[in-house]
Amino acid sequence: MSESVHYVCPHCHTTNRIARDQLGNSPDCGSCHQLLMTGEPVALDADSFAKHAGRSQLPVVVDFWAPWCGPCRMMAPAFAQAAQQLAGQAQLTKLDTEAYPQVSAPFGIRSIPTMVIFKEGKELARISGAMPAGEIVRWVESVTP
């Protein structure tokens, strides 16, 4: 029997158990039946942040950003491109620090954009500053082999 992993749905935020060897086969959510691996960044709020960062057994990359931040807006297309390239390996998400300061405060986010990689509730790594898609992908892959 194949090893399974927990992955949180980007649509309804329900935790799903997926056989690891099925991650590349476009699995659907057991609750809302929508595609789990969308290849698009997932916008998080306070509740969904806790579910994704705390429950997913695949790496969750959180882009802490704000709408007024020029470098954040510049990096958004690269982050979306990296989400496509990393689909099935990591889930890329975005958290608006202006709208949800209570979520970012415990992590000591001092500058934005800052990306933090979480796995099962633990912070694995963080990096600050806007990056092109290729660098984001390389950074994520170097932290989560």
ABEGO torsion letter per residue (X at the ends): XBBBBBBBBAAAGBBBBBBAAAAAAGBBBAAAGBBABAGBBBBBBAAAAAAAAAABABBBBBBBBBAABAAAAAAAAAAAAAAAAABGABBBBBBBAAABAAAAAAAGBABOBBBBBBBGGBBABBBBEBBBAAAAAAAAAAABX
